Amino acid sequence: MIPKKSAYNVCVVGVGAVGVEILKVLHHRRFPIQKLTVLARSNRSLELDGRKYDVRTVSAEAFKGQEIVLFAGTEGEKGAAVTFAAEAIRQGAVCIDNGADFRMDPKVPLVVPEVNPEDLKNHQGLIANPNCSTIQMVVALAPIHRKFRIRRVIVSTYQAASGAGNRAADALRSESSAHLENRPLPKPDALPQRLSFNVFPQIGPFQEMGYTSEEWKLVKETHKIMHDDQIAINPTAVRVPVFNAHSESIYFETEKPATPAEIRKIWSESPGVALVEEPDYPMPTGASNRDEVFVGRLRADPVLKNAFACWVVSDNLRKGAALNAVQIAELLIHG
């Protein structure tokens, strides 16, 4: 952990969608900051919610004196943490990386504070933040797994444009306007297909067995976080024309007998989970800019015993990225 102090030197690297959200979360949660440094590819000024930030060009020298570094963006061809984390650690910082480069490194903890905070004690200066779709799924499923052991998961994600960055959200906006005004649609560039009034089942490149990189993240990251690679997970990741907040349809089977009432009770007592009681259900419009992972529409399989379906929604920029990273930092300073 980090020595206890009243305030810390904190550095945020990247001012894209996630970096901006990290700055918001640090402010909203009143993280004890002695000095805040914001780094990106070039010098600039950033105004956010009435607060001004002086953004400096990222360099090895900029990490001198930093105690907590939150990597939020990509600087150049490689993820920023690939380029700069080793130097930041050498100079005494603990790094939390939102990118995918180190998530499956066995020496790097992959942490969701509500699920596996104990893994932090094994860090060697670098901690990985999981993928957004993985985070909300494990927050919802981990407390059930602890009591009833989940043996199988079938998950379909309905992922917002913001998960692909600001350019994708801007593309959805411009495509929608063009469509509604009967103008020629712009050619897709931020995403593989047009997103307005459309859905498509591809997030990331196709890989082994025809699954995409996003789908394999759901499998491998869940196994690592929950310390159980025997959970059978079949994922389908879908991009939908929603600006922010991901939704997931999750079907799961438990090894031990369970009832919907028991599962609802677990969710009602689980940190980070907000149970939306039937007949209501969570939606992206209600989850955006919220910290919780919202769960609802729980129902038992009509044929198989100990099998259930549910609907899970969470803000992918907040709990799915920025908030989770800041919560990791909070664990580091509080011990």
C-alpha positions in Angstrom: 0.0 0.0 0.0 1.0 3.7 0.0 2.2 5.4 3.2 -0.7 7.2 5.0 -0.6 10.9 4.4 -3.2 13.7 4.5 -2.8 14.4 0.8 -1.0 12.9 -2.2 0.6 13.9 -5.5 -1.7 12.5 -8.2 -1.1 12.4 -11.9 -3.7 11.7 -14.6 -2.4 10.7 -18.0 -4.8 11.3 -20.9 -7.7 13.6 -21.3 -10.0 11.6 -23.5 -13.4 10.4 -22.3 -12.0 8.3 -19.5 -9.4 10.9 -18.4 -12.0 13.6 -18.2 -14.2 11.2 -16.1 -11.3 10.5 -13.8 -10.9 14.2 -13.1 -14.6 14.5 -12.3 -14.5 11.5 -10.0 -11.4 12.7 -8.1 -13.2 16.0 -7.5 -16.6 14.5 -6.6 -15.1 11.9 -4.2 -12.8 14.6 -2.7 -9.7 12.4 -3.1 -7.0 13.9 -0.9 -4.8 15.6 -3.5 -1.8 17.7 -2.6 -0.8 18.4 -6.2 -2.6 17.3 -9.3 -0.7 16.9 -12.6 -2.6 16.3 -15.9 -0.6 14.9 -18.8 -1.4 14.3 -22.5 0.2 14.3 -25.9 0.4 18.1 -26.0 0.1 21.2 -23.8 -3.3 22.6 -23.6 -5.9 24.1 -21.3 -8.9 22.1 -20.2 -12.0 23.5 -18.5 -14.3 21.0 -16.8 -17.4 21.8 -14.7 -16.1 25.3 -14.1 -12.6 24.1 -13.1 -9.5 24.8 -15.2 -6.7 22.3 -15.7 -3.3 22.9 -17.1 -2.5 19.9 -19.3 1.2 19.3 -19.9 3.0 17.1 -22.4 3.7 13.6 -21.1 7.4 12.8 -20.6 9.5 10.7 -18.2 10.5 13.8 -16.3 6.9 14.6 -15.5 6.6 11.7 -13.1 9.1 13.0 -10.7 7.5 13.3 -7.3 4.3 11.6 -8.3 2.8 9.1 -5.8 -0.3 7.8 -7.7 -0.5 7.8 -11.5 -3.8 7.0 -13.3 -3.2 6.1 -16.9 -6.4 6.9 -18.8 -5.5 7.3 -22.5 -3.2 6.3 -25.3 -0.1 8.4 -26.0 1.3 7.4 -29.4 1.3 3.9 -30.8 1.4 2.1 -27.5 -0.7 2.5 -24.4 0.7 5.2 -22.1 1.4 2.7 -19.4 3.5 0.6 -21.7 5.6 3.6 -22.5 5.8 5.3 -19.1 4.7 3.1 -16.2 8.1 1.6 -15.6 9.7 5.0 -15.3 6.9 6.3 -13.0 7.3 3.2 -10.8 11.1 3.7 -10.7 10.5 7.2 -9.4 8.3 6.0 -6.6 4.7 6.1 -8.0 2.0 3.4 -7.9 0.3 3.2 -11.3 -3.2 2.2 -12.1 -3.7 1.5 -15.8 -7.1 1.7 -17.6 -5.7 0.1 -20.7 -5.6 -3.6 -21.7 -1.9 -4.0 -22.0 -1.2 -5.5 -18.6 -4.6 -7.0 -17.6 -3.6 -10.6 -18.2 0.0 -10.3 -16.9 0.2 -12.7 -14.0 2.4 -10.3 -12.0 -0.2 -7.4 -12.3 -3.3 -7.5 -10.2 -6.6 -7.0 -12.0 -8.9 -5.4 -9.5 -12.5 -4.6 -8.9 -12.7 -3.3 -5.3 -16.1 -4.8 -4.5 -14.9 -8.2 -5.7 -11.1 -8.9 -5.1 -9.5 -6.1 -3.1 -7.2 -8.6 -1.5 -5.3 -8.9 -4.8 -3.9 -5.4 -4.3 -1.4 -6.5 -1.6 0.5 -8.4 -4.3 1.1 -5.4 -6.6 4.6 -4.4 -7.7 3.8 -0.8 -8.5 1.3 -1.5 -11.3 -2.4 -2.4 -11.0 -4.7 -3.0 -14.0 -8.3 -1.7 -14.3 -10.5 -4.3 -16.0 -12.6 -3.8 -19.1 -15.8 -1.9 -18.6 -18.1 -4.7 -19.6 -16.2 -7.1 -17.3 -16.5 -4.8 -14.3 -20.2 -4.5 -14.3 -20.7 -8.2 -14.8 -18.4 -9.3 -12.0 -19.9 -6.8 -9.5 -23.3 -8.4 -10.2 -22.1 -12.0 -10.3 -19.3 -12.3 -7.7 -21.5 -12.2 -4.6 -23.8 -14.9 -6.1 -20.7 -17.0 -7.0 -19.4 -16.7 -3.4 -22.5 -18.4 -2.0 -23.8 -20.6 -4.8 -20.9 -21.0 -7.2 -21.7 -20.0 -10.7 -20.7 -22.7 -13.2 -22.0 -21.2 -16.5 -22.6 -17.7 -17.9 -24.1 -16.7 -21.2 -23.8 -12.9 -21.6 -24.8 -10.5 -24.4 -23.6 -7.0 -24.0 -25.4 -3.9 -25.4 -22.5 -1.4 -25.4 -22.7 2.4 -25.8 -20.8 4.5 -28.2 -18.8 6.1 -25.4 -17.1 2.8 -24.8 -15.2 3.4 -28.1 -14.3 7.0 -27.1 -15.3 10.5 -27.9 -15.0 10.0 -31.7 -17.5 7.1 -31.7 -20.0 9.2 -29.6 -19.5 12.1 -32.0 -20.1 9.8 -35.0 -23.4 8.5 -33.5 -24.5 12.1 -33.1 -23.5 13.2 -36.7 -24.9 10.0 -38.2 -28.2 10.4 -36.4 -28.6 14.0 -37.5 -27.8 13.1 -41.1 -30.3 10.3 -41.0 -33.1 12.3 -39.6 -32.5 15.3 -41.9 -32.3 13.0 -44.9 -28.7 14.0 -45.7 -26.0 11.6 -47.0 -24.7 9.5 -44.1 -21.0 9.9 -43.3 -18.7 7.0 -43.9 -18.0 5.0 -40.7 -14.5 5.7 -39.4 -14.6 5.6 -35.6 -16.4 2.2 -35.7 -16.5 -0.7 -38.1 -20.2 -0.1 -39.0 -22.6 2.8 -39.0 -24.1 3.0 -35.5 -27.1 5.3 -35.9 -30.4 3.3 -36.1 -28.3 0.2 -36.2 -26.7 -2.5 -34.0 -23.8 -4.8 -34.8 -22.1 -7.7 -33.0 -18.5 -6.6 -33.3 -16.5 -4.9 -30.6 -12.8 -5.2 -31.3 -11.1 -7.5 -33.9 -12.1 -11.0 -34.5 -9.9 -13.6 -32.8 -9.8 -17.2 -31.9 -12.9 -19.3 -32.6 -14.6 -16.3 -34.2 -15.0 -14.3 -30.9 -13.9 -10.7 -30.8 -11.2 -9.3 -28.5 -14.0 -7.7 -26.3 -15.7 -11.1 -25.9 -12.4 -12.8 -24.9 -11.9 -10.0 -22.3 -15.2 -10.9 -20.7 -14.0 -14.5 -20.4 -10.4 -14.2 -19.4 -10.7 -11.1 -17.1 -13.7 -12.7 -15.2 -11.7 -15.8 -14.6 -8.7 -13.8 -13.3 -10.8 -11.5 -11.1 -13.0 -14.2 -9.6 -10.1 -16.7 -9.3 -12.0 -19.4 -11.0 -11.2 -20.4 -14.6 -13.8 -23.2 -14.4 -16.7 -20.9 -15.0 -18.0 -21.6 -18.5 -18.6 -18.2 -20.2 -20.1 -17.6 -23.6 -20.1 -13.9 -24.6 -21.5 -11.9 -27.5 -20.5 -8.2 -27.5 -22.9 -5.8 -29.4 -22.6 -2.1 -30.1 -25.9 -0.2 -29.8 -26.9 3.4 -30.7 -26.8 4.6 -27.0 -24.5 7.4 -26.1 -23.5 6.2 -22.6 -23.9 3.3 -20.2 -23.6 -0.4 -21.1 -26.4 -3.0 -20.7 -25.9 -6.7 -20.3 -28.3 -9.6 -20.6 -26.8 -12.3 -18.3 -27.9 -15.9 -18.0 -26.2 -17.9 -15.3 -26.4 -21.4 -13.7 -25.4 -22.1 -10.1 -23.9 -25.3 -8.7 -25.8 -25.0 -5.4 -29.6 -24.7 -5.2 -30.7 -21.0 -5.3 -33.9 -19.1 -5.5 -34.7 -15.6 -7.0 -35.5 -14.4 -3.5 -32.1 -15.5 -2.2 -30.3 -13.8 -5.1 -32.3 -10.6 -4.7 -31.3 -10.6 -1.0 -27.7 -11.0 -1.9 -27.8 -8.1 -4.3 -29.6 -5.9 -1.8 -26.7 -6.4 0.6 -23.8 -6.2 -1.9 -21.7 -3.0 -2.1 -21.8 -1.3 -5.5 -25.0 -3.0 -6.5 -28.4 -1.3 -6.9 -31.3 -3.7 -7.1 -34.2 -2.4 -9.2 -37.2 -4.2 -8.0 -39.6 -5.8 -10.4 -41.6 -4.9 -12.4 -39.2 -2.0 -13.1 -35.8 -2.5 -14.8 -32.6 -0.4 -15.2 -31.9 1.5 -18.4 -28.9 3.4 -19.7 -30.8 6.7 -19.3 -31.0 6.2 -15.6 -27.5 4.7 -15.1 -25.5 7.4 -16.8 -23.5 9.5 -14.4 -24.3 7.1 -11.6 -21.8 5.0 -9.6 -23.8 1.9 -9.1 -24.2 -1.3 -11.1 -27.9 -1.6 -11.5 -29.5 -5.1 -11.6 -33.1 -6.1 -12.5 -35.4 -8.4 -14.4 -34.2 -11.4 -12.4 -36.2 -14.5 -13.3 -35.7 -18.2 -13.0 -35.2 -20.4 -16.1 -38.6 -22.0 -16.8 -37.1 -25.4 -17.5 -33.7 -25.8 -15.9 -33.2 -25.7 -12.1 -30.7 -23.3 -10.5 -30.6 -21.2 -13.7 -31.5 -17.5 -13.9 -31.6 -14.5 -16.3 -31.1 -10.9 -15.4 -30.4 -7.4 -16.8 -27.4 -5.4 -15.7 -26.7 -1.7 -16.5 -23.8 0.5 -15.6 -22.1 3.7 -16.7 -19.1 2.4 -18.6 -17.1 5.6 -18.2 -17.8 5.8 -14.5 -17.9 2.5 -12.7 -16.6 0.8 -15.9 -13.5 2.9 -15.9 -12.9 6.1 -14.0 -14.6 5.3 -10.7 -13.1 1.8 -10.5 -9.6 3.3 -11.0 -10.2 5.9 -8.3 -11.6 3.3 -5.9 -8.4 1.3 -6.4 -6.5 4.4 -5.4 -8.7 4.9 -2.4 -7.9 1.3 -1.3 -4.2 2.0 -1.7 -4.2 5.0 0.6 -6.6 3.6 3.2 -5.0 0.2 3.5 
